[in-house]
Amino acid sequence: MAVEVDNSGGGGNVLVGFLLGAVLIAVAIVGFFMWDNYKSHTGGGSTPTATITVKKN
């Protein structure tokens, strides 16, 4: 009984891992900018305004 060892698939796994890591980083960057844009446009209500009326007697 002979045991055969196949070590020829290691390089492909490294390439797939590298590509998946690059995709995850790209998704994280796009998601961050979308979240930042959402947070900057939805404040806690409208900006406060002040009205000053000056009456001359």
PDB file with one MODEL, atoms N, CA, C and O in Angstrom:
MODEL        1
ATOM      1  N   MET A   1       0.853  -1.176   0.000  1.00  0.00           N
ATOM      2  CA  MET A   1       0.000   0.000   0.000  1.00  0.00           C
ATOM      3  C   MET A   1       0.897   1.238   0.000  1.00  0.00           C
ATOM      4  O   MET A   1       1.737   1.416   0.883  1.00  0.00           O
ATOM      5  N   ALA A   2       0.701   2.083  -1.006  1.00  0.00           N
ATOM      6  CA  ALA A   2       1.524   3.275  -1.153  1.00  0.00           C
ATOM      7  C   ALA A   2       0.673   4.513  -0.905  1.00  0.00           C
ATOM      8  O   ALA A   2      -0.486   4.570  -1.317  1.00  0.00           O
ATOM      9  N   VAL A   3       1.253   5.506  -0.229  1.00  0.00           N
ATOM     10  CA  VAL A   3       0.571   6.770   0.043  1.00  0.00           C
ATOM     11  C   VAL A   3       1.182   7.822  -0.867  1.00  0.00           C
ATOM     12  O   VAL A   3       2.391   8.055  -0.854  1.00  0.00           O
ATOM     13  N   GLU A   4       0.318   8.454  -1.661  1.00  0.00           N
ATOM     14  CA  GLU A   4       0.809   9.501  -2.543  1.00  0.00           C
ATOM     15  C   GLU A   4       0.481  10.860  -1.940  1.00  0.00           C
ATOM     16  O   GLU A   4      -0.633  11.095  -1.473  1.00  0.00           O
ATOM     17  N   VAL A   5       1.455  11.736  -1.958  1.00  0.00           N
ATOM     18  CA  VAL A   5       1.284  13.076  -1.409  1.00  0.00           C
ATOM     19  C   VAL A   5       1.286  14.054  -2.573  1.00  0.00           C
ATOM     20  O   VAL A   5       2.212  14.069  -3.384  1.00  0.00           O
ATOM     21  N   ASP A   6       0.246  14.869  -2.648  1.00  0.00           N
ATOM     22  CA  ASP A   6       0.139  15.845  -3.732  1.00  0.00           C
ATOM     23  C   ASP A   6       0.309  17.239  -3.129  1.00  0.00           C
ATOM     24  O   ASP A   6      -0.568  17.724  -2.414  1.00  0.00           O
ATOM     25  N   ASN A   7       1.412  17.864  -3.415  1.00  0.00           N
ATOM     26  CA  ASN A   7       1.701  19.202  -2.889  1.00  0.00           C
ATOM     27  C   ASN A   7       1.625  20.266  -3.978  1.00  0.00           C
ATOM     28  O   ASN A   7       2.231  21.328  -3.833  1.00  0.00           O
ATOM     29  N   SER A   8       0.902  20.015  -5.059  1.00  0.00           N
ATOM     30  CA  SER A   8       0.930  20.944  -6.181  1.00  0.00           C
ATOM     31  C   SER A   8      -0.124  22.055  -6.081  1.00  0.00           C
ATOM     32  O   SER A   8      -0.130  22.940  -6.937  1.00  0.00           O
ATOM     33  N   GLY A   9      -1.021  22.054  -5.074  1.00  0.00           N
ATOM     34  CA  GLY A   9      -2.100  23.032  -5.029  1.00  0.00           C
ATOM     35  C   GLY A   9      -1.866  24.186  -4.082  1.00  0.00           C
ATOM     36  O   GLY A   9      -2.784  24.976  -3.863  1.00  0.00           O
ATOM     37  N   GLY A  10      -0.690  24.323  -3.512  1.00  0.00           N
ATOM     38  CA  GLY A  10      -0.466  25.361  -2.516  1.00  0.00           C
ATOM     39  C   GLY A  10      -0.427  26.776  -3.069  1.00  0.00           C
ATOM     40  O   GLY A  10      -0.878  27.712  -2.408  1.00  0.00           O
ATOM     41  N   GLY A  11       0.100  26.940  -4.256  1.00  0.00           N
ATOM     42  CA  GLY A  11       0.218  28.272  -4.835  1.00  0.00           C
ATOM     43  C   GLY A  11      -1.115  28.887  -5.177  1.00  0.00           C
ATOM     44  O   GLY A  11      -1.289  30.097  -5.037  1.00  0.00           O
ATOM     45  N   GLY A  12      -2.055  28.089  -5.621  1.00  0.00           N
ATOM     46  CA  GLY A  12      -3.385  28.589  -5.951  1.00  0.00           C
ATOM     47  C   GLY A  12      -4.125  29.089  -4.730  1.00  0.00           C
ATOM     48  O   GLY A  12      -4.865  30.070  -4.807  1.00  0.00           O
ATOM     49  N   ASN A  13      -3.932  28.422  -3.601  1.00  0.00           N
ATOM     50  CA  ASN A  13      -4.607  28.845  -2.373  1.00  0.00           C
ATOM     51  C   ASN A  13      -4.099  30.206  -1.905  1.00  0.00           C
ATOM     52  O   ASN A  13      -4.870  31.014  -1.386  1.00  0.00           O
ATOM     53  N   VAL A  14      -2.819  30.457  -2.085  1.00  0.00           N
ATOM     54  CA  VAL A  14      -2.254  31.747  -1.698  1.00  0.00           C
ATOM     55  C   VAL A  14      -2.839  32.851  -2.576  1.00  0.00           C
ATOM     56  O   VAL A  14      -3.175  33.929  -2.084  1.00  0.00           O
ATOM     57  N   LEU A  15      -2.961  32.582  -3.872  1.00  0.00           N
ATOM     58  CA  LEU A  15      -3.511  33.572  -4.796  1.00  0.00           C
ATOM     59  C   LEU A  15      -4.969  33.860  -4.472  1.00  0.00           C
ATOM     60  O   LEU A  15      -5.384  35.019  -4.477  1.00  0.00           O
ATOM     61  N   VAL A  16      -5.746  32.833  -4.192  1.00  0.00           N
ATOM     62  CA  VAL A  16      -7.160  33.025  -3.844  1.00  0.00           C
ATOM     63  C   VAL A  16      -7.282  33.812  -2.538  1.00  0.00           C
ATOM     64  O   VAL A  16      -8.143  34.685  -2.426  1.00  0.00           O
ATOM     65  N   GLY A  17      -6.458  33.523  -1.580  1.00  0.00           N
ATOM     66  CA  GLY A  17      -6.478  34.259  -0.314  1.00  0.00           C
ATOM     67  C   GLY A  17      -6.108  35.716  -0.500  1.00  0.00           C
ATOM     68  O   GLY A  17      -6.711  36.598   0.112  1.00  0.00           O
ATOM     69  N   PHE A  18      -5.125  35.969  -1.336  1.00  0.00           N
ATOM     70  CA  PHE A  18      -4.719  37.350  -1.609  1.00  0.00           C
ATOM     71  C   PHE A  18      -5.841  38.118  -2.300  1.00  0.00           C
ATOM     72  O   PHE A  18      -6.124  39.259  -1.934  1.00  0.00           O
ATOM     73  N   LEU A  19      -6.482  37.506  -3.292  1.00  0.00           N
ATOM     74  CA  LEU A  19      -7.577  38.171  -3.998  1.00  0.00           C
ATOM     75  C   LEU A  19      -8.770  38.421  -3.075  1.00  0.00           C
ATOM     76  O   LEU A  19      -9.383  39.487  -3.130  1.00  0.00           O
ATOM     77  N   LEU A  20      -9.096  37.460  -2.240  1.00  0.00           N
ATOM     78  CA  LEU A  20     -10.205  37.652  -1.292  1.00  0.00           C
ATOM     79  C   LEU A  20      -9.884  38.760  -0.299  1.00  0.00           C
ATOM     80  O   LEU A  20     -10.765  39.545   0.051  1.00  0.00           O
ATOM     81  N   GLY A  21      -8.654  38.835   0.155  1.00  0.00           N
ATOM     82  CA  GLY A  21      -8.254  39.912   1.054  1.00  0.00           C
ATOM     83  C   GLY A  21      -8.356  41.275   0.390  1.00  0.00           C
ATOM     84  O   GLY A  21      -8.791  42.240   1.017  1.00  0.00           O
ATOM     85  N   ALA A  22      -7.956  41.362  -0.882  1.00  0.00           N
ATOM     86  CA  ALA A  22      -8.058  42.628  -1.607  1.00  0.00           C
ATOM     87  C   ALA A  22      -9.512  43.038  -1.784  1.00  0.00           C
ATOM     88  O   ALA A  22      -9.845  44.217  -1.661  1.00  0.00           O
ATOM     89  N   VAL A  23     -10.381  42.072  -2.071  1.00  0.00           N
ATOM     90  CA  VAL A  23     -11.812  42.373  -2.225  1.00  0.00           C
ATOM     91  C   VAL A  23     -12.398  42.848  -0.898  1.00  0.00           C
ATOM     92  O   VAL A  23     -13.182  43.797  -0.874  1.00  0.00           O
ATOM     93  N   LEU A  24     -12.031  42.206   0.195  1.00  0.00           N
ATOM     94  CA  LEU A  24     -12.538  42.611   1.508  1.00  0.00           C
ATOM     95  C   LEU A  24     -12.081  44.027   1.869  1.00  0.00           C
ATOM     96  O   LEU A  24     -12.859  44.810   2.414  1.00  0.00           O
ATOM     97  N   ILE A  25     -10.843  44.351   1.570  1.00  0.00           N
ATOM     98  CA  ILE A  25     -10.352  45.696   1.863  1.00  0.00           C
ATOM     99  C   ILE A  25     -11.079  46.732   1.010  1.00  0.00           C
ATOM    100  O   ILE A  25     -11.435  47.801   1.505  1.00  0.00           O
ATOM    101  N   ALA A  26     -11.304  46.422  -0.272  1.00  0.00           N
ATOM    102  CA  ALA A  26     -12.019  47.356  -1.146  1.00  0.00           C
ATOM    103  C   ALA A  26     -13.449  47.570  -0.660  1.00  0.00           C
ATOM    104  O   ALA A  26     -13.941  48.698  -0.667  1.00  0.00           O
ATOM    105  N   VAL A  27     -14.114  46.506  -0.243  1.00  0.00           N
ATOM    106  CA  VAL A  27     -15.484  46.627   0.279  1.00  0.00           C
ATOM    107  C   VAL A  27     -15.500  47.441   1.568  1.00  0.00           C
ATOM    108  O   VAL A  27     -16.416  48.233   1.788  1.00  0.00           O
ATOM    109  N   ALA A  28     -14.504  47.255   2.413  1.00  0.00           N
ATOM    110  CA  ALA A  28     -14.438  48.021   3.665  1.00  0.00           C
ATOM    111  C   ALA A  28     -14.239  49.509   3.387  1.00  0.00           C
ATOM    112  O   ALA A  28     -14.847  50.350   4.050  1.00  0.00           O
ATOM    113  N   ILE A  29     -13.394  49.838   2.414  1.00  0.00           N
ATOM    114  CA  ILE A  29     -13.150  51.258   2.098  1.00  0.00           C
ATOM    115  C   ILE A  29     -14.405  51.894   1.525  1.00  0.00           C
ATOM    116  O   ILE A  29     -14.780  52.991   1.936  1.00  0.00           O
ATOM    117  N   VAL A  30     -15.061  51.224   0.582  1.00  0.00           N
ATOM    118  CA  VAL A  30     -16.295  51.766   0.000  1.00  0.00           C
ATOM    119  C   VAL A  30     -17.372  51.896   1.070  1.00  0.00           C
ATOM    120  O   VAL A  30     -18.082  52.900   1.121  1.00  0.00           O
ATOM    121  N   GLY A  31     -17.494  50.891   1.917  1.00  0.00           N
ATOM    122  CA  GLY A  31     -18.481  50.946   2.993  1.00  0.00           C
ATOM    123  C   GLY A  31     -18.215  52.078   3.967  1.00  0.00           C
ATOM    124  O   GLY A  31     -19.152  52.721   4.440  1.00  0.00           O
ATOM    125  N   PHE A  32     -16.952  52.329   4.272  1.00  0.00           N
ATOM    126  CA  PHE A  32     -16.626  53.429   5.177  1.00  0.00           C
ATOM    127  C   PHE A  32     -17.041  54.766   4.589  1.00  0.00           C
ATOM    128  O   PHE A  32     -17.625  55.600   5.282  1.00  0.00           O
ATOM    129  N   PHE A  33     -16.739  54.973   3.301  1.00  0.00           N
ATOM    130  CA  PHE A  33     -17.101  56.251   2.693  1.00  0.00           C
ATOM    131  C   PHE A  33     -18.606  56.412   2.578  1.00  0.00           C
ATOM    132  O   PHE A  33     -19.115  57.523   2.725  1.00  0.00           O
ATOM    133  N   MET A  34     -19.332  55.327   2.318  1.00  0.00           N
ATOM    134  CA  MET A  34     -20.797  55.412   2.272  1.00  0.00           C
ATOM    135  C   MET A  34     -21.350  55.741   3.655  1.00  0.00           C
ATOM    136  O   MET A  34     -22.273  56.547   3.775  1.00  0.00           O
ATOM    137  N   TRP A  35     -20.795  55.123   4.705  1.00  0.00           N
ATOM    138  CA  TRP A  35     -21.246  55.384   6.073  1.00  0.00           C
ATOM    139  C   TRP A  35     -20.927  56.818   6.478  1.00  0.00           C
ATOM    140  O   TRP A  35     -21.747  57.487   7.107  1.00  0.00           O
ATOM    141  N   ASP A  36     -19.729  57.290   6.114  1.00  0.00           N
ATOM    142  CA  ASP A  36     -19.326  58.654   6.454  1.00  0.00           C
ATOM    143  C   ASP A  36     -20.218  59.669   5.748  1.00  0.00           C
ATOM    144  O   ASP A  36     -20.588  60.683   6.339  1.00  0.00           O
ATOM    145  N   ASN A  37     -20.564  59.404   4.495  1.00  0.00           N
ATOM    146  CA  ASN A  37     -21.448  60.301   3.753  1.00  0.00           C
ATOM    147  C   ASN A  37     -22.841  60.307   4.381  1.00  0.00           C
ATOM    148  O   ASN A  37     -23.476  61.357   4.479  1.00  0.00           O
ATOM    149  N   TYR A  38     -23.313  59.136   4.807  1.00  0.00           N
ATOM    150  CA  TYR A  38     -24.626  59.044   5.450  1.00  0.00           C
ATOM    151  C   TYR A  38     -24.631  59.805   6.775  1.00  0.00           C
ATOM    152  O   TYR A  38     -25.581  60.529   7.071  1.00  0.00           O
ATOM    153  N   LYS A  39     -23.575  59.644   7.572  1.00  0.00           N
ATOM    154  CA  LYS A  39     -23.521  60.304   8.876  1.00  0.00           C
ATOM    155  C   LYS A  39     -23.411  61.817   8.739  1.00  0.00           C
ATOM    156  O   LYS A  39     -23.933  62.545   9.583  1.00  0.00           O
ATOM    157  N   SER A  40     -22.746  62.304   7.699  1.00  0.00           N
ATOM    158  CA  SER A  40     -22.570  63.746   7.567  1.00  0.00           C
ATOM    159  C   SER A  40     -23.831  64.434   7.065  1.00  0.00           C
ATOM    160  O   SER A  40     -23.985  65.638   7.269  1.00  0.00           O
ATOM    161  N   HIS A  41     -24.739  63.709   6.415  1.00  0.00           N
ATOM    162  CA  HIS A  41     -25.955  64.329   5.888  1.00  0.00           C
ATOM    163  C   HIS A  41     -27.160  64.142   6.790  1.00  0.00           C
ATOM    164  O   HIS A  41     -28.184  64.790   6.574  1.00  0.00           O
ATOM    165  N   THR A  42     -27.077  63.290   7.781  1.00  0.00           N
ATOM    166  CA  THR A  42     -28.207  63.088   8.685  1.00  0.00           C
ATOM    167  C   THR A  42     -27.810  63.538  10.075  1.00  0.00           C
ATOM    168  O   THR A  42     -27.367  62.740  10.902  1.00  0.00           O
ATOM    169  N   GLY A  43     -27.973  64.817  10.320  1.00  0.00           N
ATOM    170  CA  GLY A  43     -27.649  65.351  11.639  1.00  0.00           C
ATOM    171  C   GLY A  43     -28.799  65.124  12.596  1.00  0.00           C
ATOM    172  O   GLY A  43     -29.792  64.493  12.234  1.00  0.00           O
ATOM    173  N   GLY A  44     -28.684  65.616  13.781  1.00  0.00           N
ATOM    174  CA  GLY A  44     -29.734  65.479  14.775  1.00  0.00           C
ATOM    175  C   GLY A  44     -30.813  66.531  14.601  1.00  0.00           C
ATOM    176  O   GLY A  44     -31.131  67.240  15.555  1.00  0.00           O
ATOM    177  N   GLY A  45     -31.372  66.649  13.437  1.00  0.00           N
ATOM    178  CA  GLY A  45     -32.359  67.680  13.164  1.00  0.00           C
ATOM    179  C   GLY A  45     -31.742  68.766  12.307  1.00  0.00           C
ATOM    180  O   GLY A  45     -30.607  68.638  11.847  1.00  0.00           O
ATOM    181  N   SER A  46     -32.495  69.840  12.093  1.00  0.00           N
ATOM    182  CA  SER A  46     -31.968  70.927  11.279  1.00  0.00           C
ATOM    183  C   SER A  46     -31.026  71.798  12.104  1.00  0.00           C
ATOM    184  O   SER A  46     -31.028  71.756  13.334  1.00  0.00           O
ATOM    185  N   THR A  47     -30.234  72.576  11.407  1.00  0.00           N
ATOM    186  CA  THR A  47     -29.295  73.450  12.102  1.00  0.00           C
ATOM    187  C   THR A  47     -30.057  74.577  12.793  1.00  0.00           C
ATOM    188  O   THR A  47     -31.028  75.086  12.233  1.00  0.00           O
ATOM    189  N   PRO A  48     -29.654  74.969  13.964  1.00  0.00           N
ATOM    190  CA  PRO A  48     -30.375  76.032  14.673  1.00  0.00           C
ATOM    191  C   PRO A  48     -30.221  77.380  13.962  1.00  0.00           C
ATOM    192  O   PRO A  48     -29.145  77.727  13.476  1.00  0.00           O
ATOM    193  N   THR A  49     -31.311  78.114  13.919  1.00  0.00           N
ATOM    194  CA  THR A  49     -31.276  79.446  13.298  1.00  0.00           C
ATOM    195  C   THR A  49     -31.696  80.481  14.327  1.00  0.00           C
ATOM    196  O   THR A  49     -32.493  80.197  15.221  1.00  0.00           O
ATOM    197  N   ALA A  50     -31.160  81.668  14.195  1.00  0.00           N
ATOM    198  CA  ALA A  50     -31.504  82.765  15.101  1.00  0.00           C
ATOM    199  C   ALA A  50     -32.081  83.905  14.278  1.00  0.00           C
ATOM    200  O   ALA A  50     -31.521  84.280  13.248  1.00  0.00           O
ATOM    201  N   THR A  51     -33.207  84.457  14.735  1.00  0.00           N
ATOM    202  CA  THR A  51     -33.824  85.603  14.075  1.00  0.00           C
ATOM    203  C   THR A  51     -33.731  86.796  14.999  1.00  0.00           C
ATOM    204  O   THR A  51     -34.201  86.759  16.136  1.00  0.00           O
ATOM    205  N   ILE A  52     -33.126  87.843  14.503  1.00  0.00           N
ATOM    206  CA  ILE A  52     -32.960  89.065  15.316  1.00  0.00           C
ATOM    207  C   ILE A  52     -33.812  90.165  14.690  1.00  0.00           C
ATOM    208  O   ILE A  52     -33.676  90.471  13.506  1.00  0.00           O
ATOM    209  N   THR A  53     -34.676  90.745  15.485  1.00  0.00           N
ATOM    210  CA  THR A  53     -35.537  91.829  15.027  1.00  0.00           C
ATOM    211  C   THR A  53     -35.145  93.099  15.771  1.00  0.00           C
ATOM    212  O   THR A  53     -35.137  93.133  17.001  1.00  0.00           O
ATOM    213  N   VAL A  54     -34.825  94.123  15.026  1.00  0.00           N
ATOM    214  CA  VAL A  54     -34.438  95.406  15.635  1.00  0.00           C
ATOM    215  C   VAL A  54     -35.524  96.409  15.316  1.00  0.00           C
ATOM    216  O   VAL A  54     -35.836  96.642  14.149  1.00  0.00           O
ATOM    217  N   LYS A  55     -36.122  97.027  16.383  1.00  0.00           N
ATOM    218  CA  LYS A  55     -37.164  98.034  16.209  1.00  0.00           C
ATOM    219  C   LYS A  55     -36.598  99.393  16.587  1.00  0.00           C
ATOM    220  O   LYS A  55     -35.972  99.545  17.636  1.00  0.00           O
ATOM    221  N   LYS A  56     -36.818 100.368  15.735  1.00  0.00           N
ATOM    222  CA  LYS A  56     -36.340 101.719  16.006  1.00  0.00           C
ATOM    223  C   LYS A  56     -37.505 102.534  16.550  1.00  0.00           C
ATOM    224  O   LYS A  56     -38.551 102.608  15.906  1.00  0.00           O
ATOM    225  N   ASN A  57     -37.349 103.147  17.721  1.00  0.00           N
ATOM    226  CA  ASN A  57     -38.422 103.936  18.335  1.00  0.00           C
ATOM    227  C   ASN A  57     -38.382 105.367  17.950  1.00  0.00           C
ATOM    228  O   ASN A  57     -39.224 106.149  18.391  1.00  0.00           O
TER     229      ASN A  57
ENDMDL
END
